[in-house]
């Protein structure tokens, strides 16, 4: 575990996939064609807390959805790349814009499309119910499944490793 905490020390950007990571992977489409997703409230709060510490949060997802746009706007997340069937170019663009190196980034994924980014970042994370190959390639695996608090776990891990988790907890007392 100390190796994982050491990896968190230089993280300046945490990137999430959406379907299967920030959601449970179910995609609900209404009769009108509108897409619906369920997000865990504690995941969102964790992302906001992490941003308070100065770590940027980004999204790279293969699908395009208005609900993702709305959710990320409400969380103050500005680095959102949707419709990325191949995710690596979006990652490269994001780190170029933020003037970061790959090792200063963490990425949370659940499926094969996430492996290219996971192989380049300083901290590759899989959610508990990720595809077996993704779990195998990850540096760390959450205890929670995607959409069930996994993102909050990751945010707390990074805050703990960077020594500011207790400060964030104390903000609520």
C-alpha positions in Angstrom: 0.0 0.0 0.0 2.9 2.4 0.7 3.9 2.1 -3.0 0.4 3.3 -4.0 0.5 6.1 -1.5 3.9 7.1 -2.9 2.4 7.2 -6.4 -0.3 9.6 -5.3 2.2 12.3 -4.1 2.8 13.7 -7.6 -0.7 13.5 -8.9 -1.9 16.8 -10.3 -4.8 15.4 -12.5 -7.3 12.6 -11.8 -9.2 11.4 -14.9 -12.3 9.2 -14.8 -14.1 7.2 -17.4 -17.9 7.6 -17.0 -19.8 4.4 -17.8 -18.8 1.7 -15.4 -16.7 4.0 -13.3 -18.8 7.0 -12.3 -22.0 5.0 -13.0 -22.7 1.3 -12.6 -22.4 0.8 -16.4 -26.1 0.6 -17.0 -27.3 3.0 -19.7 -31.0 3.8 -19.6 -32.6 5.2 -22.8 -36.1 6.5 -22.7 -38.7 6.2 -25.5 -37.8 9.7 -26.5 -34.1 8.6 -27.0 -33.0 10.6 -24.0 -30.2 8.9 -22.1 -30.2 8.6 -18.3 -27.4 7.7 -15.9 -27.2 7.5 -12.1 -24.3 9.0 -10.3 -23.4 8.4 -6.6 -23.5 11.6 -4.6 -20.5 10.7 -2.5 -18.4 10.3 -5.7 -19.3 13.9 -6.6 -18.5 15.2 -3.2 -15.1 13.4 -3.3 -14.3 15.0 -6.6 -15.2 18.5 -5.3 -13.0 17.9 -2.2 -10.1 16.8 -4.3 -10.4 19.9 -6.4 -10.3 22.0 -3.2 -6.8 20.5 -2.6 -5.6 21.7 -6.0 -5.8 18.4 -8.0 -7.6 18.8 -11.3 -10.3 16.4 -12.3 -11.1 15.4 -15.8 -13.4 13.1 -17.7 -12.7 11.0 -20.9 -15.7 9.0 -22.1 -16.5 7.1 -25.2 -20.2 8.1 -25.2 -21.7 11.6 -25.5 -24.5 12.5 -23.2 -26.1 15.7 -22.0 -26.5 14.2 -18.5 -22.6 13.9 -18.2 -22.3 17.5 -19.3 -24.8 18.6 -16.7 -23.2 16.5 -13.9 -19.7 17.7 -14.6 -20.8 21.3 -14.8 -22.4 21.0 -11.4 -19.2 19.6 -10.0 -17.0 22.4 -11.5 -15.2 19.9 -13.8 -14.1 21.7 -16.9 -11.9 19.1 -18.6 -14.6 16.9 -20.2 -14.0 14.9 -23.3 -17.0 13.0 -24.6 -17.4 10.9 -27.7 -13.9 9.6 -27.5 -14.0 6.1 -29.0 -10.2 6.1 -28.9 -9.3 7.9 -25.6 -5.5 8.4 -25.8 -5.6 11.5 -28.1 -8.0 13.2 -25.6 -5.6 12.3 -22.7 -2.6 13.7 -24.6 -4.6 16.9 -25.4 -5.6 17.3 -21.7 -2.1 16.9 -20.3 -0.8 19.3 -23.0 -3.3 21.9 -22.1 -2.5 21.5 -18.4 1.2 21.3 -19.0 1.5 18.0 -17.1 3.5 14.8 -17.6 1.8 11.5 -17.8 3.3 10.4 -14.5 1.5 13.4 -12.8 -1.8 11.8 -13.7 -4.1 9.1 -12.3 -6.7 7.4 -14.4 -9.7 5.3 -13.3 -11.1 2.8 -15.8 -13.1 -0.4 -16.1 -12.8 -1.7 -19.7 -10.3 -2.4 -22.4 -10.7 1.0 -24.0 -9.1 2.5 -20.9 -5.9 0.4 -21.1 -4.0 2.7 -23.4 -4.2 5.6 -20.9 -3.7 3.3 -17.9 -0.4 2.1 -19.3 0.9 5.7 -19.4 -0.2 7.3 -16.2 1.6 7.4 -12.8 -1.3 5.7 -11.1 -3.7 3.4 -13.0 -6.8 2.4 -11.1 -9.5 -0.1 -11.8 -12.9 -0.2 -10.2 -13.7 -3.5 -8.3 -16.0 -4.8 -11.1 -13.7 -3.8 -14.0 -12.9 -6.3 -16.7 -10.3 -8.9 -15.6 -7.6 -7.6 -17.9 -8.1 -4.0 -16.6 -7.9 -5.2 -13.0 -4.7 -7.1 -13.9 -3.1 -4.0 -15.5 -4.1 -1.6 -12.6 -1.7 -0.4 -9.9 -4.7 -0.3 -7.5 -8.2 -1.7 -7.4 -11.1 0.0 -5.5 -13.1 -1.9 -3.0 -16.3 -0.4 -4.4 -17.9 -1.1 -7.8 -18.2 1.6 -10.4 -21.0 4.0 -9.6 -21.1 2.7 -6.0 -18.6 5.0 -4.3 -15.4 3.9 -6.2 -14.6 7.5 -7.3 -14.8 8.7 -3.7 -12.4 6.0 -2.7 -9.9 7.2 -5.3 -10.3 10.8 -4.2 -9.7 9.9 -0.6 -6.7 7.8 -1.5 -5.1 10.7 -3.3 -5.9 13.1 -0.5 -4.4 10.7 2.0 -1.3 10.2 0.0 -0.8 13.9 -0.4 -1.3 14.5 3.3 -4.5 16.7 3.1 -7.3 14.2 3.8 -7.5 15.2 7.4 -7.8 18.9 6.4 -10.7 18.1 4.2 -12.4 16.1 6.9 -12.0 18.9 9.4 -13.6 21.4 7.0 -16.9 19.6 7.8 -16.7 20.1 11.6 
